[in-house]
Amino acid sequence: MIKVKVLFFANFKEILNTEQIDVEIPKGSHIVDLCNLLGQYGSDWLEVFGNPSSSLKVAVNQEMVEFSVELKEGDEVAFFPPVTGG
């Protein structure tokens, strides 16, 4: 198992009622695996993580990445909604 820090931004932190959590996931897990795990935390979590590739942007260690990236011990994973214009 590895531990990663997960950060939530914009309306995600309001929906989930938290700014960050620490998560233990199996070694060799990818961001998509983390999303699937988080979606199991409850209905609000499923709302955010139920279809991650269309509704989320993700950064690992402050760099934008794809959902296929493998996570490593101590990574900081940040989720935020897509930027929309106004």
Secondary structure as GFF3:
##gff-version 3
##sequence-region A 1 86
A	DSSP	beta_strand	2	8	.	.	.	ID=ss1
A	DSSP	alpha_helix	11	16	.	.	.	ID=ss2
A	DSSP	beta_strand	20	25	.	.	.	ID=ss3
A	DSSP	alpha_helix	31	38	.	.	.	ID=ss4
A	DSSP	three_ten_helix	39	41	.	.	.	ID=ss5
A	DSSP	alpha_helix	43	49	.	.	.	ID=ss6
A	DSSP	alpha_helix	52	55	.	.	.	ID=ss7
A	DSSP	beta_strand	57	60	.	.	.	ID=ss8
A	DSSP	beta_strand	63	64	.	.	.	ID=ss9
A	DSSP	beta_strand	76	80	.	.	.	ID=ss10
###
